[in-house]
Amino acid sequence: MRFLFPRFFGVVWAACLSLSGSILLASDYEQTLGLEGLQLINIRSSFTLHDPRTAAPGLAAGLSRTYLDGYNRPDSSGNIGEGLPGLLNRTGYWGYSYNNQVNIAAGTIGMHLLQPALEPYYESGVKKSQQAAGLHYQIIRQKVARSYGLELRAVRLIFSEDNQNILTVPLTLLTDSYKLGGIIPPSAPLSGGYAVVPYASRIGDVPERSLSMVTGETVGIRQLALRGWLVRLGGVVRIVESKQTRLELHGGPALLNGTASFALAERFTTQAITAPLSEVVQGTRHKVALGYYAGLAIRSGLQKKWQITASADLLNVGHFTIGASAASARLNLSQGVLLGLGLGRRF
């Protein structure tokens, strides 16, 4: 069914275009110009994090590593150690944030990263656009076995979402444990400098790493918006026609020219560690998307020249993906349902 609609109505639309010249020259055609209120439903959105700061740093000696609750970097000595049986490499250019990171019994200090899953951490349910007024023009060839013609529809499409729910999310906890080498570190918070000074606390610079899955929670704001124009040019076939009522099938290409933007401010936490992961990201993208629509309309006459129209269409103009350095948002417009109610005048 997904491919049947565009193929069937593509044939209808192409046939209408081939006959458009004779339609405009003939006297047996009907034109309608009107206004309609439209609303797009079944819109879905999602947010995904891919912050490079959460990537696992290397494990070799002499590397610079930054964590949510500390850092470990090469100092001015080049991380010279004592040699065996002591630590082969030590650095004084390190820091940590909380006293509970120190394990005196094991002689280590732990530093941590939180890594969100690769899939979206937030996916919306069914959403809808704002109601908007659109223009509708139709030309129909009459006095034939079945009336047919063309239509042109244009509407301003406006969508916005503002979500502030508290979410439960899966996280990967990365723990790098560094050997203290016999020292007792000063109380947190500690921020060591690059230069090696007498009596500086120097620890190992090669960590032992562990990864574990933990359950986290995020509190924040997620915003997504779309502003654009939706233009539809399609073929029309009347399948029922009486004095007061007409039932039509229509469909064809749909063009969306719009700008989408997103913004998020999140704070991820877990009971496994004290330090949170904070994210503040925003992005914008302009896109011209070509898709299709297909559906039906019912027209009922008020007077000789006026008629009320109700329509329901399937709309597929693909996806909007708005990327930024640390996150991305995705707006799914591939399974939209466009509902309309309008008033038109025949001439």
Residue pairs with C-beta under 8 A, 6 or more apart in sequence:
5 251
5 292
5 294
5 314
6 251
6 292
6 294
8 251
8 294
9 234
9 235
9 249
9 250
9 251
9 252
9 292
9 294
10 252
10 292
12 148
12 235
12 236
12 237
12 249
12 251
12 252
13 150
13 233
13 234
13 235
13 251
13 252
13 253
14 235
15 148
15 235
16 148
16 149
16 150
16 235
16 236
17 150
19 141
20 150
23 29
23 139
23 141
23 149
24 139
26 141
28 141
28 142
28 143
28 144
29 139
29 140
29 141
29 142
29 149
30 139
30 140
30 142
30 346
31 137
31 138
31 139
31 140
31 346
31 347
32 136
32 137
32 138
32 139
32 140
32 307
32 344
32 345
32 346
32 347
33 135
33 136
33 137
33 344
33 345
33 347
34 135
34 136
34 307
34 309
34 342
34 343
34 344
34 345
35 133
35 134
35 135
35 136
35 342
35 343
35 344
36 133
36 134
36 135
36 136
36 153
36 155
36 309
36 311
36 340
36 341
36 342
36 343
36 344
37 131
37 132
37 133
37 134
37 340
37 341
37 342
38 131
38 132
38 133
38 134
38 155
38 338
38 339
38 340
39 128
39 129
39 130
39 131
39 132
39 338
39 339
39 340
40 128
40 129
40 157
40 159
40 315
40 333
40 336
40 337
40 338
40 339
41 126
41 127
41 128
41 129
41 336
41 337
41 338
41 339
42 126
42 128
42 335
42 336
42 337
43 126
43 127
43 128
43 129
43 159
43 331
43 332
43 333
43 336
44 123
44 124
44 125
44 126
44 127
44 331
44 332
44 335
45 123
45 124
45 127
45 161
45 224
45 329
45 330
45 331
45 332
46 120
46 122
46 123
46 124
46 329
46 330
46 332
47 120
47 121
47 122
47 222
47 224
47 262
47 264
47 327
47 328
47 329
47 330
48 118
48 119
48 120
48 121
48 327
48 328
48 329
48 330
49 116
49 121
49 266
49 279
49 326
49 327
50 118
50 326
50 327
50 328
51 116
51 279
51 325
51 326
51 327
52 325
52 326
53 66
53 326
54 113
54 114
54 115
54 116
54 277
55 115
56 113
56 115
56 174
56 209
57 63
57 64
57 65
57 66
57 176
58 65
59 206
59 207
59 209
60 206
61 79
61 88
61 89
61 205
61 206
62 74
62 78
62 79
62 89
62 205
63 74
63 205
64 71
64 72
64 73
64 74
65 71
65 72
65 73
65 111
65 176
65 207
67 111
67 112
67 113
67 176
67 275
68 111
68 112
68 113
68 114
68 273
68 275
68 276
68 277
69 96
69 97
69 98
69 101
69 111
69 112
69 273
69 274
69 275
70 94
70 95
70 96
70 97
70 101
70 109
70 111
71 93
71 94
71 95
71 111
72 91
72 93
72 94
72 111
72 176
72 178
72 203
72 205
72 207
73 91
73 93
73 94
73 194
74 91
74 93
74 205
75 91
75 92
75 93
75 192
75 194
75 195
75 196
75 202
76 93
76 194
76 195
76 196
77 91
77 92
77 196
79 89
79 90
79 91
79 205
80 89
80 90
81 87
81 88
81 89
81 90
81 204
82 88
82 90
86 181
87 179
87 181
87 203
87 204
88 206
89 204
89 205
89 206
90 181
90 202
90 203
90 204
90 205
91 202
91 203
91 204
91 205
92 192
92 193
92 196
92 197
92 200
92 201
92 202
93 192
93 193
93 194
94 178
94 190
94 192
94 203
95 189
95 190
95 191
95 192
96 102
96 109
96 111
96 185
96 188
96 189
96 190
97 188
97 189
97 274
97 275
98 188
98 189
98 274
98 275
99 187
99 188
100 274
101 109
101 110
101 111
101 112
101 188
102 108
102 109
102 180
102 185
102 188
103 109
103 110
103 177
104 184
106 177
107 179
107 180
107 181
107 182
108 177
108 178
108 179
108 180
108 208
109 177
109 178
109 180
109 185
109 203
110 175
110 176
110 177
110 178
111 175
111 176
111 178
111 207
112 173
112 174
112 175
112 176
112 273
112 275
113 173
113 174
114 171
114 172
114 173
114 174
114 216
114 268
114 270
114 273
114 275
114 277
115 171
115 172
115 173
115 174
116 169
116 171
116 172
116 268
116 277
117 169
117 170
117 171
117 172
120 330
121 167
121 169
121 218
122 163
122 167
122 222
124 161
124 163
127 159
127 161
128 159
129 157
129 158
129 159
129 226
130 158
130 159
130 160
132 155
132 156
132 157
132 158
133 155
133 156
134 153
134 154
134 155
134 156
134 340
134 342
135 153
135 154
135 155
136 151
136 152
136 153
136 309
136 342
136 344
137 151
137 152
137 153
138 149
138 150
138 151
138 152
138 236
138 344
139 149
139 150
139 151
140 147
140 148
140 149
140 236
140 238
141 147
141 148
141 149
146 237
146 238
146 239
147 237
147 238
147 241
148 235
148 236
148 237
148 238
149 235
149 236
150 233
150 234
150 235
150 236
151 232
151 233
151 234
151 235
151 236
151 250
152 231
152 232
152 233
153 231
153 232
153 233
153 234
154 229
154 230
154 231
154 232
155 229
155 230
156 228
156 229
156 230
157 226
157 227
157 228
157 229
157 230
157 256
157 258
158 226
158 227
159 224
159 225
159 226
159 331
160 223
160 224
160 225
160 226
161 222
161 223
161 224
161 225
162 221
162 222
162 223
163 221
163 222
163 223
164 220
164 221
164 222
166 217
166 218
166 219
167 217
167 218
168 215
168 216
168 217
169 215
169 216
169 217
169 218
169 268
170 213
170 214
170 215
170 216
171 213
171 214
171 215
171 216
171 268
171 270
172 211
172 212
172 213
172 214
173 211
173 212
173 213
173 214
173 270
173 272
173 273
174 209
174 210
174 211
175 209
175 210
175 211
175 212
176 207
176 208
176 209
177 207
177 208
177 209
177 210
178 203
178 204
178 205
178 206
178 207
179 203
179 204
180 203
180 204
181 202
181 203
181 204
183 201
183 202
183 203
185 201
185 203
186 201
190 201
192 200
192 201
196 202
212 272
214 270
214 271
214 272
215 270
216 268
216 269
216 270
217 268
217 269
217 270
218 266
218 267
218 268
218 269
219 266
219 267
219 269
220 264
220 265
220 266
220 267
220 279
221 263
221 264
221 265
221 266
222 262
222 263
222 264
222 266
223 262
223 263
223 264
224 260
224 261
224 262
224 329
224 331
225 260
225 261
225 262
226 258
226 259
226 260
226 320
226 331
227 258
227 259
228 256
228 257
228 258
228 259
229 256
229 257
229 258
230 254
230 255
230 256
230 315
230 317
231 254
231 255
231 256
231 257
232 252
232 253
232 254
232 255
232 293
233 252
233 253
234 250
234 251
234 252
234 253
234 293
235 250
235 251
235 252
236 248
236 249
236 250
237 248
237 249
237 250
238 246
238 247
238 248
239 247
239 248
239 249
240 246
240 247
241 247
243 301
244 300
244 301
245 298
245 299
245 300
245 301
246 298
246 299
247 296
247 297
247 298
247 299
248 296
248 297
248 298
248 299
249 294
249 295
249 296
250 294
250 295
250 296
250 297
250 311
250 313
251 292
251 293
251 294
251 295
251 313
252 292
252 293
253 290
253 291
253 292
254 290
254 291
254 292
254 293
254 315
254 316
254 317
255 288
255 289
255 290
255 291
255 317
256 287
256 288
256 289
256 290
256 291
256 317
256 333
257 288
258 286
258 287
258 289
258 320
259 284
259 285
259 286
259 287
260 284
260 285
260 286
260 287
260 320
260 322
260 329
260 331
261 282
261 283
261 284
261 285
261 322
262 281
262 282
262 283
262 322
262 324
262 329
263 281
263 282
264 279
264 280
264 281
264 282
264 327
264 329
265 279
265 280
266 277
266 278
266 279
266 280
267 276
267 277
267 278
267 279
268 276
268 277
268 278
268 279
269 276
269 277
279 326
279 327
281 324
281 325
281 326
281 327
282 324
283 322
283 323
283 324
283 327
283 328
283 329
284 322
285 320
285 321
285 322
285 323
287 320
289 317
289 318
289 320
289 333
290 317
291 315
291 316
291 317
291 318
291 333
291 334
292 315
292 316
293 313
293 314
293 315
293 316
293 338
294 313
294 314
295 311
295 312
295 313
295 314
295 338
296 311
296 312
296 313
297 309
297 310
297 311
297 340
298 309
298 310
298 311
299 307
299 308
299 309
299 344
300 307
300 308
300 309
301 307
302 308
305 345
305 346
305 347
306 343
306 344
306 345
306 346
307 343
307 344
307 345
307 346
308 341
308 342
308 343
309 340
309 341
309 342
309 343
309 344
310 340
310 341
310 342
311 338
311 339
311 340
311 341
311 342
312 337
312 338
312 339
312 340
313 337
313 338
313 340
314 335
314 336
314 337
314 338
315 333
315 336
315 337
315 338
316 333
316 334
316 335
316 336
317 333
317 334
317 336
318 333
318 334
319 330
319 331
319 332
319 333
319 334
320 330
320 331
320 333
321 328
321 329
321 330
321 331
322 328
322 329
322 330
322 331
